Amino acid sequence: MTLIDTTVLIRLKRKMFDPYAFDSYQTAKVEHETGVTKAGRYNKRLFLDCFELSDTNSAFNDVYRYVNSNSVPWLDDGVRWVHVGPAFLDFRAGVEQLIKVARGKVDILASKWDMLVAKDIVRLGPLANPGDYPSDIRTKYDIDFRVMPMPNVADFRVAISDEDKQSLARAVEDAKANATKHLIAEMLEPLTKAAKKLAIPAGEDGSVFRDSLITNISDVLERAKKLNFLNDPTVNQLISEIDQSVGRYSVAPDILRENTAARSQAHAQMSDILSKMAGLY
């Protein structure tokens, strides 16, 4: 089976309210008083510590994080791709549930909008401008999730040139390479943080760490296993090496806090793997 048969492209688009507003009057006032023009812009922070707004934006960000955590980049235009195996239905259901939650947050925000605006105008006092606030906050939020088939030259109903066919083939190869780089980078980040922390001997300033420093590595490995649908041997090898050297500590991070020899050994193993990964990435 080919990639066309086993993968699909996805795209998530979000629109969210930005709680910052440019104040042209205050900017002009500063320019007039200082005699300096085009040196800066005065931007106001609207809705400081507003739970309803931050809760809504957080819900929209949850959708974005979930999609990105369960897919790999296709090219550079926001399109990503996923494997259409048994887990795909769970993934799509997860996206739809998070989108439902996000839209519900917009409903709550909209129901309290007039009250929140009035409160914020009072907070800003002489800096307030009613024009900074949309009359219908719903127009500032939107989210769209689409699933698209992988491009296939054989599916084109209009003949395309050999050059276009070659361009499509290069795009697929570039996407494969990007997927591998993405998974290596995902594993690289928590491993680098852990190695840096474990380089500090136990008991010295900066040596204390939370369990998540180690468990995050195991979490990333599980994601990498799931997202390596290209079955890239380099990624598989790195997953195996990291799991063998670090995985056992995820169930007992205290070993690395209390056992100096284990801490030193784990740091050495991580450093060796990081050297190899740096060359690959």
DRENKE-88855 format. One record per residue (C-alpha): chain; x, y, z. Coordinates in steps of 0.02 Angstrom, whole numbers, plus 32768, in hexadecimal, padded with zeros to 4 digits. Example, Ala and Ser with C-alpha at 12.3 -4.5 7.8 and 13.67 -1.06 7.14 Angstrom:
REM residues 2
<rec unit="A" X="8267" Y="7F1F" Z="8186"/>
<rec unit="A" X="82AC" Y="7FCB" Z="8165"/>
END
This chain:
REM residues 281
<rec unit="A" X="8000" Y="8000" Z="8000"/>
<rec unit="A" X="803A" Y="80B1" Z="7FD9"/>
<rec unit="A" X="8031" Y="8154" Z="803B"/>
<rec unit="A" X="7F97" Y="8181" Z="7FD6"/>
<rec unit="A" X="7F40" Y="80E9" Z="801D"/>
<rec unit="A" X="7F79" Y="80FC" Z="80D1"/>
<rec unit="A" X="7F82" Y="81B7" Z="80F6"/>
<rec unit="A" X="7F18" Y="8254" Z="80E6"/>
<rec unit="A" X="7F3C" Y="830D" Z="80F3"/>
<rec unit="A" X="7EEA" Y="837A" Z="8177"/>
<rec unit="A" X="7EDC" Y="8435" Z="8190"/>
<rec unit="A" X="7EA5" Y="8495" Z="822A"/>
<rec unit="A" X="7E7A" Y="854D" Z="821C"/>
<rec unit="A" X="7E52" Y="85B9" Z="82B4"/>
<rec unit="A" X="7E18" Y="866B" Z="82CB"/>
<rec unit="A" X="7E20" Y="86B4" Z="837A"/>
<rec unit="A" X="7E05" Y="875C" Z="83CB"/>
<rec unit="A" X="7EA8" Y="87B8" Z="83EC"/>
<rec unit="A" X="7E98" Y="8819" Z="8491"/>
<rec unit="A" X="7F0D" Y="88A5" Z="845B"/>
<rec unit="A" X="7ED9" Y="8948" Z="840A"/>
<rec unit="A" X="7F44" Y="89CD" Z="83B8"/>
<rec unit="A" X="7F24" Y="8A7A" Z="8402"/>
<rec unit="A" X="7F48" Y="8AFC" Z="837D"/>
<rec unit="A" X="7F1C" Y="8B8C" Z="83F1"/>
<rec unit="A" X="7F99" Y="8B5B" Z="8479"/>
<rec unit="A" X="801E" Y="8B36" Z="83F6"/>
<rec unit="A" X="8006" Y="8BE3" Z="83A7"/>
<rec unit="A" X="8008" Y="8C32" Z="8455"/>
<rec unit="A" X="80B2" Y="8BE5" Z="847E"/>
<rec unit="A" X="80F7" Y="8C1A" Z="83D5"/>
<rec unit="A" X="80B9" Y="8CCB" Z="83F1"/>
<rec unit="A" X="80FF" Y="8CD7" Z="84A1"/>
<rec unit="A" X="81A9" Y="8C8D" Z="8475"/>
<rec unit="A" X="81BC" Y="8CCE" Z="83C4"/>
<rec unit="A" X="81ED" Y="8C1E" Z="838E"/>
<rec unit="A" X="8184" Y="8BC9" Z="8308"/>
<rec unit="A" X="8177" Y="8B13" Z="82D4"/>
<rec unit="A" X="81D7" Y="8AD9" Z="836D"/>
<rec unit="A" X="814F" Y="8A68" Z="83B0"/>
<rec unit="A" X="8097" Y="8A3D" Z="83BD"/>
<rec unit="A" X="8028" Y="8A40" Z="8455"/>
<rec unit="A" X="7FC7" Y="899D" Z="8463"/>
<rec unit="A" X="7F46" Y="8984" Z="84EB"/>
<rec unit="A" X="7F27" Y="88DE" Z="8541"/>
<rec unit="A" X="7E6C" Y="88C1" Z="8544"/>
<rec unit="A" X="7E15" Y="8850" Z="85C1"/>
<rec unit="A" X="7EA2" Y="883B" Z="863D"/>
<rec unit="A" X="7E85" Y="879F" Z="86A7"/>
<rec unit="A" X="7DE1" Y="8779" Z="864F"/>
<rec unit="A" X="7DBC" Y="86C1" Z="866F"/>
<rec unit="A" X="7D37" Y="86AE" Z="85E9"/>
<rec unit="A" X="7DAA" Y="86F1" Z="8560"/>
<rec unit="A" X="7E44" Y="8690" Z="8596"/>
<rec unit="A" X="7DDC" Y="85F2" Z="85AB"/>
<rec unit="A" X="7D98" Y="8603" Z="84FA"/>
<rec unit="A" X="7E42" Y="8623" Z="84AC"/>
<rec unit="A" X="7E8B" Y="8593" Z="8510"/>
<rec unit="A" X="7E07" Y="851D" Z="84CA"/>
<rec unit="A" X="7E32" Y="8551" Z="8418"/>
<rec unit="A" X="7EEA" Y="8536" Z="843E"/>
<rec unit="A" X="7EC1" Y="8489" Z="8483"/>
<rec unit="A" X="7E80" Y="8457" Z="83D7"/>
<rec unit="A" X="7F1F" Y="8497" Z="8385"/>
<rec unit="A" X="7F91" Y="843A" Z="83FE"/>
<rec unit="A" X="7F2D" Y="8398" Z="83EE"/>
<rec unit="A" X="7F35" Y="839A" Z="8330"/>
<rec unit="A" X="7FEF" Y="83C1" Z="832F"/>
<rec unit="A" X="8014" Y="833B" Z="83B0"/>
<rec unit="A" X="7FBF" Y="82B7" Z="8346"/>
<rec unit="A" X="8000" Y="82E3" Z="8299"/>
<rec unit="A" X="809F" Y="8314" Z="823E"/>
<rec unit="A" X="80C1" Y="83A8" Z="81CA"/>
<rec unit="A" X="809D" Y="8390" Z="8112"/>
<rec unit="A" X="80F4" Y="8427" Z="80C8"/>
<rec unit="A" X="8100" Y="84DA" Z="8106"/>
<rec unit="A" X="804E" Y="8518" Z="80ED"/>
<rec unit="A" X="7FF9" Y="84D6" Z="8188"/>
<rec unit="A" X="7FC0" Y="8434" Z="8138"/>
<rec unit="A" X="7FEC" Y="8397" Z="819A"/>
<rec unit="A" X="7FD7" Y="82DF" Z="817D"/>
<rec unit="A" X="7FA0" Y="8248" Z="81E1"/>
<rec unit="A" X="7F94" Y="818D" Z="81CF"/>
<rec unit="A" X="7EE5" Y="814B" Z="81AC"/>
<rec unit="A" X="7EF8" Y="80B3" Z="821A"/>
<rec unit="A" X="7E81" Y="807D" Z="82A5"/>
<rec unit="A" X="7EB7" Y="810F" Z="8312"/>
<rec unit="A" X="7E7F" Y="818F" Z="8292"/>
<rec unit="A" X="7DC8" Y="8182" Z="82C4"/>
<rec unit="A" X="7DF7" Y="81A4" Z="837A"/>
<rec unit="A" X="7E63" Y="8237" Z="8342"/>
<rec unit="A" X="7DD8" Y="8284" Z="82DC"/>
<rec unit="A" X="7D5A" Y="8269" Z="8368"/>
<rec unit="A" X="7DD4" Y="82BE" Z="83DF"/>
<rec unit="A" X="7DE2" Y="8354" Z="836B"/>
<rec unit="A" X="7D27" Y="8363" Z="8358"/>
<rec unit="A" X="7D0C" Y="8359" Z="8414"/>
<rec unit="A" X="7D8C" Y="83E2" Z="8436"/>
<rec unit="A" X="7D3F" Y="844F" Z="83AE"/>
<rec unit="A" X="7C95" Y="8437" Z="83FF"/>
<rec unit="A" X="7CDD" Y="846D" Z="84A7"/>
<rec unit="A" X="7D30" Y="8505" Z="8457"/>
<rec unit="A" X="7C8F" Y="853D" Z="8404"/>
<rec unit="A" X="7C34" Y="8527" Z="84A8"/>
<rec unit="A" X="7CB0" Y="859D" Z="84F9"/>
<rec unit="A" X="7C88" Y="861E" Z="8473"/>
<rec unit="A" X="7BD0" Y="860E" Z="84A0"/>
<rec unit="A" X="7BF8" Y="8631" Z="8557"/>
<rec unit="A" X="7C67" Y="86C4" Z="852A"/>
<rec unit="A" X="7BE1" Y="870D" Z="84B8"/>
<rec unit="A" X="7B5C" Y="86FE" Z="853F"/>
<rec unit="A" X="7BC5" Y="876B" Z="85B4"/>
<rec unit="A" X="7C13" Y="87DA" Z="8531"/>
<rec unit="A" X="7BB7" Y="887E" Z="8553"/>
<rec unit="A" X="7BDA" Y="8870" Z="860E"/>
<rec unit="A" X="7C92" Y="8848" Z="85F1"/>
<rec unit="A" X="7CA6" Y="88DA" Z="8578"/>
<rec unit="A" X="7C56" Y="8953" Z="85F2"/>
<rec unit="A" X="7CC8" Y="8917" Z="867D"/>
<rec unit="A" X="7D63" Y="8928" Z="8611"/>
<rec unit="A" X="7D35" Y="89D7" Z="85DA"/>
<rec unit="A" X="7D2D" Y="8A09" Z="8691"/>
<rec unit="A" X="7DD6" Y="89B6" Z="86AF"/>
<rec unit="A" X="7E2B" Y="8A14" Z="8622"/>
<rec unit="A" X="7DDF" Y="8ABB" Z="8652"/>
<rec unit="A" X="7E24" Y="8B46" Z="85E3"/>
<rec unit="A" X="7E77" Y="8AC5" Z="8572"/>
<rec unit="A" X="7DD3" Y="8A6F" Z="854A"/>
<rec unit="A" X="7D8C" Y="8A74" Z="849B"/>
<rec unit="A" X="7CE6" Y="8A1B" Z="8478"/>
<rec unit="A" X="7D20" Y="8A03" Z="83C5"/>
<rec unit="A" X="7DA3" Y="8987" Z="8401"/>
<rec unit="A" X="7D1B" Y="8909" Z="842B"/>
<rec unit="A" X="7CBC" Y="88A9" Z="83A5"/>
<rec unit="A" X="7C00" Y="88B3" Z="83BB"/>
<rec unit="A" X="7BF0" Y="87F8" Z="8396"/>
<rec unit="A" X="7C83" Y="8796" Z="83DD"/>
<rec unit="A" X="7C4B" Y="86FB" Z="837E"/>
<rec unit="A" X="7C8C" Y="8749" Z="82DD"/>
<rec unit="A" X="7D3C" Y="8745" Z="8325"/>
<rec unit="A" X="7D3F" Y="8689" Z="833E"/>
<rec unit="A" X="7D3F" Y="85FE" Z="82C0"/>
<rec unit="A" X="7D8C" Y="8552" Z="82B0"/>
<rec unit="A" X="7D91" Y="84DF" Z="821A"/>
<rec unit="A" X="7DD9" Y="842F" Z="8210"/>
<rec unit="A" X="7DE7" Y="83DA" Z="8167"/>
<rec unit="A" X="7E21" Y="832F" Z="812D"/>
<rec unit="A" X="7E64" Y="8325" Z="807C"/>
<rec unit="A" X="7EA6" Y="8296" Z="8011"/>
<rec unit="A" X="7F5D" Y="8287" Z="7FE9"/>
<rec unit="A" X="7F84" Y="82CD" Z="7F3C"/>
<rec unit="A" X="7F95" Y="8248" Z="7EB6"/>
<rec unit="A" X="7FCB" Y="826A" Z="7E04"/>
<rec unit="A" X="7F5C" Y="81DD" Z="7DC8"/>
<rec unit="A" X="7EC3" Y="8236" Z="7E0C"/>
<rec unit="A" X="7EDB" Y="82D4" Z="7DA3"/>
<rec unit="A" X="7E53" Y="82DD" Z="7D21"/>
<rec unit="A" X="7EB3" Y="835C" Z="7CBB"/>
<rec unit="A" X="7F5D" Y="832B" Z="7C77"/>
<rec unit="A" X="7FED" Y="837E" Z="7CD2"/>
<rec unit="A" X="809E" Y="8395" Z="7C96"/>
<rec unit="A" X="8130" Y="8327" Z="7CC5"/>
<rec unit="A" X="8177" Y="83BC" Z="7D21"/>
<rec unit="A" X="80DA" Y="83C7" Z="7D8E"/>
<rec unit="A" X="80E2" Y="830C" Z="7DAE"/>
<rec unit="A" X="8197" Y="831C" Z="7DE5"/>
<rec unit="A" X="8169" Y="83B0" Z="7E53"/>
<rec unit="A" X="80E2" Y="8349" Z="7EA9"/>
<rec unit="A" X="815C" Y="82B9" Z="7EC1"/>
<rec unit="A" X="81DB" Y="8330" Z="7F10"/>
<rec unit="A" X="8154" Y="8375" Z="7F82"/>
<rec unit="A" X="812E" Y="82C6" Z="7FC2"/>
<rec unit="A" X="81E7" Y="82A2" Z="7FDF"/>
<rec unit="A" X="81FD" Y="8349" Z="8038"/>
<rec unit="A" X="8168" Y="8322" Z="80A6"/>
<rec unit="A" X="81B3" Y="8279" Z="80D4"/>
<rec unit="A" X="8256" Y="82CD" Z="8105"/>
<rec unit="A" X="81F9" Y="8353" Z="8167"/>
<rec unit="A" X="8197" Y="82CE" Z="81C4"/>
<rec unit="A" X="8237" Y="8279" Z="81FA"/>
<rec unit="A" X="8287" Y="831D" Z="8230"/>
<rec unit="A" X="81E9" Y="834B" Z="828F"/>
<rec unit="A" X="81E9" Y="82A9" Z="82F3"/>
<rec unit="A" X="82A3" Y="82B8" Z="8319"/>
<rec unit="A" X="8289" Y="836C" Z="8354"/>
<rec unit="A" X="81F7" Y="8335" Z="83C1"/>
<rec unit="A" X="8267" Y="82B5" Z="8417"/>
<rec unit="A" X="82FA" Y="832A" Z="841E"/>
<rec unit="A" X="82A5" Y="83B1" Z="8486"/>
<rec unit="A" X="827A" Y="8352" Z="8527"/>
<rec unit="A" X="831A" Y="82EC" Z="851E"/>
<rec unit="A" X="8382" Y="838B" Z="8514"/>
<rec unit="A" X="832A" Y="83D6" Z="85AB"/>
<rec unit="A" X="8343" Y="8337" Z="8610"/>
<rec unit="A" X="83FB" Y="8328" Z="85E3"/>
<rec unit="A" X="841A" Y="83DD" Z="8613"/>
<rec unit="A" X="83C6" Y="83C5" Z="86BC"/>
<rec unit="A" X="841B" Y="831F" Z="86E2"/>
<rec unit="A" X="84C5" Y="836A" Z="86BD"/>
<rec unit="A" X="84B4" Y="83C5" Z="8764"/>
<rec unit="A" X="84E7" Y="8351" Z="87F3"/>
<rec unit="A" X="845E" Y="8327" Z="8870"/>
<rec unit="A" X="8456" Y="83A1" Z="8900"/>
<rec unit="A" X="84A1" Y="8433" Z="88A3"/>
<rec unit="A" X="8441" Y="84D0" Z="8872"/>
<rec unit="A" X="83D2" Y="84AE" Z="87DC"/>
<rec unit="A" X="83D6" Y="83F0" Z="87EE"/>
<rec unit="A" X="8321" Y="83DB" Z="8828"/>
<rec unit="A" X="82A5" Y="83A5" Z="87A3"/>
<rec unit="A" X="81F0" Y="8371" Z="8792"/>
<rec unit="A" X="81BC" Y="82C3" Z="875C"/>
<rec unit="A" X="817E" Y="830D" Z="86B7"/>
<rec unit="A" X="8233" Y="832C" Z="8684"/>
<rec unit="A" X="8243" Y="8270" Z="866B"/>
<rec unit="A" X="8190" Y="823C" Z="8647"/>
<rec unit="A" X="8187" Y="82BA" Z="85BA"/>
<rec unit="A" X="820B" Y="8255" Z="855F"/>
<rec unit="A" X="81A2" Y="81B7" Z="8569"/>
<rec unit="A" X="8108" Y="8218" Z="8530"/>
<rec unit="A" X="8165" Y="8259" Z="8497"/>
<rec unit="A" X="81A3" Y="81AA" Z="846D"/>
<rec unit="A" X="80F1" Y="8168" Z="846F"/>
<rec unit="A" X="80BB" Y="81F3" Z="83F9"/>
<rec unit="A" X="8150" Y="81D3" Z="8387"/>
<rec unit="A" X="8124" Y="811A" Z="837C"/>
<rec unit="A" X="8074" Y="8146" Z="8349"/>
<rec unit="A" X="80A6" Y="81CF" Z="82CE"/>
<rec unit="A" X="8132" Y="8171" Z="8279"/>
<rec unit="A" X="80B6" Y="812D" Z="81FB"/>
<rec unit="A" X="813F" Y="8135" Z="8177"/>
<rec unit="A" X="819A" Y="80B1" Z="81DE"/>
<rec unit="A" X="823B" Y="8115" Z="81CF"/>
<rec unit="A" X="82C9" Y="80A5" Z="820F"/>
<rec unit="A" X="832A" Y="8138" Z="8257"/>
<rec unit="A" X="8296" Y="816D" Z="82C1"/>
<rec unit="A" X="8277" Y="80B9" Z="82F8"/>
<rec unit="A" X="832D" Y="80A6" Z="832C"/>
<rec unit="A" X="832B" Y="8148" Z="8391"/>
<rec unit="A" X="828A" Y="8118" Z="83E8"/>
<rec unit="A" X="82D7" Y="8071" Z="8418"/>
<rec unit="A" X="837A" Y="80BD" Z="8457"/>
<rec unit="A" X="8325" Y="8145" Z="84BD"/>
<rec unit="A" X="82A8" Y="80CB" Z="8506"/>
<rec unit="A" X="832F" Y="8050" Z="8539"/>
<rec unit="A" X="839D" Y="80D4" Z="858B"/>
<rec unit="A" X="831A" Y="8147" Z="85D8"/>
<rec unit="A" X="8272" Y="80EE" Z="85D4"/>
<rec unit="A" X="828C" Y="808F" Z="8677"/>
<rec unit="A" X="829F" Y="8132" Z="86D6"/>
<rec unit="A" X="81F3" Y="8171" Z="86A5"/>
<rec unit="A" X="81A1" Y="80FC" Z="8723"/>
<rec unit="A" X="821E" Y="8129" Z="87AC"/>
<rec unit="A" X="8265" Y="81D8" Z="8792"/>
<rec unit="A" X="829E" Y="81DB" Z="8849"/>
<rec unit="A" X="832F" Y="816B" Z="8819"/>
<rec unit="A" X="837B" Y="81FD" Z="87BA"/>
<rec unit="A" X="8360" Y="826F" Z="884F"/>
<rec unit="A" X="83AC" Y="81FD" Z="88D2"/>
<rec unit="A" X="842A" Y="8190" Z="8878"/>
<rec unit="A" X="84C2" Y="81F2" Z="883D"/>
<rec unit="A" X="8506" Y="8163" Z="87D4"/>
<rec unit="A" X="845E" Y="814A" Z="877B"/>
<rec unit="A" X="8451" Y="8205" Z="875C"/>
<rec unit="A" X="84FF" Y="820B" Z="8711"/>
<rec unit="A" X="84E0" Y="8171" Z="86A6"/>
<rec unit="A" X="843A" Y="81B4" Z="8664"/>
<rec unit="A" X="848B" Y="825A" Z="8638"/>
<rec unit="A" X="8517" Y="8202" Z="85DA"/>
<rec unit="A" X="849C" Y="8196" Z="8579"/>
<rec unit="A" X="8430" Y="822C" Z="854E"/>
<rec unit="A" X="84C8" Y="828F" Z="8515"/>
<rec unit="A" X="84FE" Y="8203" Z="84A0"/>
<rec unit="A" X="8452" Y="81F9" Z="8452"/>
<rec unit="A" X="8447" Y="82B6" Z="8443"/>
<rec unit="A" X="84EC" Y="82BA" Z="83E4"/>
<rec unit="A" X="84A6" Y="823D" Z="8368"/>
<rec unit="A" X="8401" Y="829A" Z="8359"/>
<rec unit="A" X="8458" Y="8341" Z="833C"/>
<rec unit="A" X="84AE" Y="82F9" Z="82A4"/>
<rec unit="A" X="8409" Y="82B8" Z="8260"/>
<rec unit="A" X="83A7" Y="8357" Z="8282"/>
END
